[in-house]
Every structure is written in C-alpha cells, then in structure tokens.
Amino acid sequence: MSRTTYTCHCGAVIQYNHDLEKEPGTVSRNWNCADCGTRVPNTIAERIQHQHPS
C-alpha cells in the first residue's frame, strides 16, 4: 500500500499522525493542519492517522 500525503495551503506536507490536530469540541472527527490550522479532508486525514514514520 502506498503512503498517503496531503499538501496544505500553507505548503506543509502532511503525511503522519503528528502533522494533524483534532479539532476540539466536535462530535465527528475533524482534522486540521498542525502548522496553520486549515481543515484537512476527512478521508485523507483518516488514512494518514494510520501511518507512522518508520
């Protein structure tokens, strides 16, 4: 399986769990870029959540 990456509007490459922040106070999972706070699409974020640097 290939790795999923996402390039945020701020230019950050999101590819691991530590690159994401869960949006507080929401019932459903909403993920944001850890650098700028821009929302990351849920389907992409869920894939990235399972990736670990190795």
DOZANU-392959 format. One record per atom (N, C-alpha, C): residue number from 1; chain; atom name; x, y, z. Coordinates in nm, 3 decimals, padded with zeros to 5 digits. Example, Ala and Ser with C-alpha at 12.3 -4.5 7.8 and 13.67 -1.06 7.14 Angstrom:
residues 2
{1; "A"; "N"; {01.319; -00.569; 00.780}}
{1; "A"; "CA"; {01.230; -00.450; 00.780}}
{1; "A"; "C"; {01.320; -00.330; 00.780}}
{2; "A"; "N"; {01.285; -00.225; 00.708}}
{2; "A"; "CA"; {01.367; -00.106; 00.714}}
{2; "A"; "C"; {01.290; 00.003; 00.787}}
END
This chain:
residues 54
{1; "A"; "N"; {00.085; -00.118; 00.000}}
{1; "A"; "CA"; {00.000; 00.000; 00.000}}
{1; "A"; "C"; {00.089; 00.124; 00.000}}
{2; "A"; "N"; {00.056; 00.219; -00.081}}
{2; "A"; "CA"; {00.136; 00.341; -00.089}}
{2; "A"; "C"; {00.097; 00.437; 00.023}}
{3; "A"; "N"; {00.189; 00.524; 00.057}}
{3; "A"; "CA"; {00.164; 00.623; 00.162}}
{3; "A"; "C"; {00.077; 00.735; 00.107}}
{4; "A"; "N"; {-00.011; 00.784; 00.193}}
{4; "A"; "CA"; {-00.096; 00.897; 00.158}}
{4; "A"; "C"; {-00.030; 01.024; 00.209}}
{5; "A"; "N"; {-00.023; 01.125; 00.125}}
{5; "A"; "CA"; {00.026; 01.256; 00.167}}
{5; "A"; "C"; {-00.073; 01.361; 00.122}}
{6; "A"; "N"; {-00.070; 01.474; 00.190}}
{6; "A"; "CA"; {-00.158; 01.585; 00.156}}
{6; "A"; "C"; {-00.077; 01.713; 00.171}}
{7; "A"; "N"; {-00.081; 01.799; 00.072}}
{7; "A"; "CA"; {-00.011; 01.927; 00.080}}
{7; "A"; "C"; {-00.113; 02.035; 00.115}}
{8; "A"; "N"; {-00.092; 02.097; 00.229}}
{8; "A"; "CA"; {-00.182; 02.200; 00.280}}
{8; "A"; "C"; {-00.163; 02.330; 00.201}}
{9; "A"; "N"; {-00.257; 02.421; 00.216}}
{9; "A"; "CA"; {-00.248; 02.552; 00.150}}
{9; "A"; "C"; {-00.125; 02.631; 00.196}}
{10; "A"; "N"; {-00.080; 02.604; 00.320}}
{10; "A"; "CA"; {00.037; 02.676; 00.372}}
{10; "A"; "C"; {00.168; 02.618; 00.320}}
{11; "A"; "N"; {00.160; 02.504; 00.249}}
{11; "A"; "CA"; {00.279; 02.442; 00.194}}
{11; "A"; "C"; {00.330; 02.324; 00.274}}
{12; "A"; "N"; {00.273; 02.299; 00.391}}
{12; "A"; "CA"; {00.316; 02.186; 00.474}}
{12; "A"; "C"; {00.272; 02.055; 00.409}}
{13; "A"; "N"; {00.361; 01.957; 00.412}}
{13; "A"; "CA"; {00.328; 01.823; 00.362}}
{13; "A"; "C"; {00.284; 01.740; 00.481}}
{14; "A"; "N"; {00.160; 01.696; 00.479}}
{14; "A"; "CA"; {00.103; 01.618; 00.589}}
{14; "A"; "C"; {00.110; 01.472; 00.549}}
{15; "A"; "N"; {00.187; 01.394; 00.627}}
{15; "A"; "CA"; {00.199; 01.252; 00.593}}
{15; "A"; "C"; {00.195; 01.161; 00.715}}
{16; "A"; "N"; {00.201; 01.216; 00.836}}
{16; "A"; "CA"; {00.198; 01.135; 00.957}}
{16; "A"; "C"; {00.101; 01.193; 01.059}}
{17; "A"; "N"; {00.067; 01.111; 01.158}}
{17; "A"; "CA"; {-00.028; 01.149; 01.262}}
{17; "A"; "C"; {00.011; 01.280; 01.331}}
{18; "A"; "N"; {00.140; 01.300; 01.357}}
{18; "A"; "CA"; {00.182; 01.420; 01.429}}
{18; "A"; "C"; {00.170; 01.548; 01.345}}
{19; "A"; "N"; {00.140; 01.535; 01.217}}
{19; "A"; "CA"; {00.118; 01.651; 01.131}}
{19; "A"; "C"; {-00.026; 01.702; 01.138}}
{20; "A"; "N"; {-00.112; 01.629; 01.210}}
{20; "A"; "CA"; {-00.253; 01.662; 01.221}}
{20; "A"; "C"; {-00.290; 01.699; 01.364}}
{21; "A"; "N"; {-00.393; 01.782; 01.378}}
{21; "A"; "CA"; {-00.451; 01.814; 01.508}}
{21; "A"; "C"; {-00.601; 01.792; 01.499}}
{22; "A"; "N"; {-00.657; 01.726; 01.601}}
{22; "A"; "CA"; {-00.802; 01.705; 01.604}}
{22; "A"; "C"; {-00.868; 01.835; 01.648}}
{23; "A"; "N"; {-00.974; 01.871; 01.577}}
{23; "A"; "CA"; {-01.046; 01.994; 01.610}}
{23; "A"; "C"; {-01.125; 01.970; 01.739}}
{24; "A"; "N"; {-01.101; 02.050; 01.842}}
{24; "A"; "CA"; {-01.169; 02.028; 01.971}}
{24; "A"; "C"; {-01.317; 02.068; 01.965}}
{25; "A"; "N"; {-01.396; 02.002; 02.048}}
{25; "A"; "CA"; {-01.536; 02.039; 02.064}}
{25; "A"; "C"; {-01.628; 01.994; 01.954}}
{26; "A"; "N"; {-01.586; 01.899; 01.872}}
{26; "A"; "CA"; {-01.672; 01.850; 01.766}}
{26; "A"; "C"; {-01.709; 01.705; 01.793}}
{27; "A"; "N"; {-01.830; 01.668; 01.753}}
{27; "A"; "CA"; {-01.877; 01.531; 01.771}}
{27; "A"; "C"; {-01.807; 01.439; 01.671}}
{28; "A"; "N"; {-01.807; 01.479; 01.545}}
{28; "A"; "CA"; {-01.738; 01.400; 01.444}}
{28; "A"; "C"; {-01.591; 01.441; 01.442}}
{29; "A"; "N"; {-01.509; 01.357; 01.384}}
{29; "A"; "CA"; {-01.366; 01.387; 01.379}}
{29; "A"; "C"; {-01.338; 01.487; 01.267}}
{30; "A"; "N"; {-01.286; 01.600; 01.304}}
{30; "A"; "CA"; {-01.240; 01.699; 01.208}}
{30; "A"; "C"; {-01.093; 01.722; 01.234}}
{31; "A"; "N"; {-01.012; 01.711; 01.130}}
{31; "A"; "CA"; {-00.867; 01.722; 01.144}}
{31; "A"; "C"; {-00.816; 01.847; 01.077}}
{32; "A"; "N"; {-00.718; 01.911; 01.140}}
{32; "A"; "CA"; {-00.658; 02.033; 01.089}}
{32; "A"; "C"; {-00.509; 02.016; 01.073}}
{33; "A"; "N"; {-00.451; 02.097; 00.986}}
{33; "A"; "CA"; {-00.306; 02.103; 00.970}}
{33; "A"; "C"; {-00.245; 02.152; 01.101}}
{34; "A"; "N"; {-00.142; 02.085; 01.150}}
{34; "A"; "CA"; {-00.078; 02.125; 01.275}}
{34; "A"; "C"; {-00.003; 02.257; 01.261}}
{35; "A"; "N"; {00.035; 02.295; 01.140}}
{35; "A"; "CA"; {00.110; 02.419; 01.120}}
{35; "A"; "C"; {00.022; 02.543; 01.114}}
{36; "A"; "N"; {-00.088; 02.535; 01.037}}
{36; "A"; "CA"; {-00.168; 02.657; 01.016}}
{36; "A"; "C"; {-00.313; 02.645; 01.062}}
{37; "A"; "N"; {-00.362; 02.524; 01.089}}
{37; "A"; "CA"; {-00.498; 02.507; 01.137}}
{37; "A"; "C"; {-00.603; 02.491; 01.028}}
{38; "A"; "N"; {-00.562; 02.483; 00.903}}
{38; "A"; "CA"; {-00.656; 02.463; 00.792}}
{38; "A"; "C"; {-00.710; 02.321; 00.798}}
{39; "A"; "N"; {-00.839; 02.305; 00.773}}
{39; "A"; "CA"; {-00.901; 02.172; 00.778}}
{39; "A"; "C"; {-00.848; 02.083; 00.666}}
{40; "A"; "N"; {-00.821; 01.958; 00.704}}
{40; "A"; "CA"; {-00.777; 01.855; 00.610}}
{40; "A"; "C"; {-00.898; 01.767; 00.581}}
{41; "A"; "N"; {-00.922; 01.731; 00.454}}
{41; "A"; "CA"; {-01.037; 01.645; 00.423}}
{41; "A"; "C"; {-01.036; 01.517; 00.507}}
{42; "A"; "N"; {-01.153; 01.479; 00.559}}
{42; "A"; "CA"; {-01.163; 01.364; 00.650}}
{42; "A"; "C"; {-01.111; 01.235; 00.589}}
{43; "A"; "N"; {-01.139; 01.209; 00.462}}
{43; "A"; "CA"; {-01.095; 01.083; 00.402}}
{43; "A"; "C"; {-00.942; 01.075; 00.398}}
{44; "A"; "N"; {-00.878; 01.186; 00.369}}
{44; "A"; "CA"; {-00.731; 01.190; 00.367}}
{44; "A"; "C"; {-00.677; 01.177; 00.509}}
{45; "A"; "N"; {-00.735; 01.251; 00.603}}
{45; "A"; "CA"; {-00.688; 01.250; 00.742}}
{45; "A"; "C"; {-00.700; 01.111; 00.804}}
{46; "A"; "N"; {-00.807; 01.040; 00.776}}
{46; "A"; "CA"; {-00.825; 00.906; 00.832}}
{46; "A"; "C"; {-00.718; 00.810; 00.781}}
{47; "A"; "N"; {-00.679; 00.823; 00.656}}
{47; "A"; "CA"; {-00.571; 00.739; 00.602}}
{47; "A"; "C"; {-00.439; 00.774; 00.668}}
{48; "A"; "N"; {-00.412; 00.904; 00.684}}
{48; "A"; "CA"; {-00.286; 00.948; 00.743}}
{48; "A"; "C"; {-00.277; 00.907; 00.890}}
{49; "A"; "N"; {-00.388; 00.901; 00.960}}
{49; "A"; "CA"; {-00.389; 00.861; 01.101}}
{49; "A"; "C"; {-00.326; 00.724; 01.123}}
{50; "A"; "N"; {-00.331; 00.637; 01.025}}
{50; "A"; "CA"; {-00.278; 00.502; 01.039}}
{50; "A"; "C"; {-00.134; 00.489; 00.992}}
{51; "A"; "N"; {-00.073; 00.597; 00.950}}
{51; "A"; "CA"; {00.066; 00.595; 00.903}}
{51; "A"; "C"; {00.159; 00.639; 01.014}}
{52; "A"; "N"; {00.268; 00.568; 01.028}}
{52; "A"; "CA"; {00.367; 00.600; 01.131}}
{52; "A"; "C"; {00.505; 00.606; 01.065}}
{53; "A"; "N"; {00.587; 00.703; 01.104}}
{53; "A"; "CA"; {00.722; 00.707; 01.048}}
{53; "A"; "C"; {00.801; 00.585; 01.094}}
{54; "A"; "N"; {00.869; 00.522; 01.002}}
{54; "A"; "CA"; {00.948; 00.405; 01.041}}
{54; "A"; "C"; {01.078; 00.400; 00.966}}
END
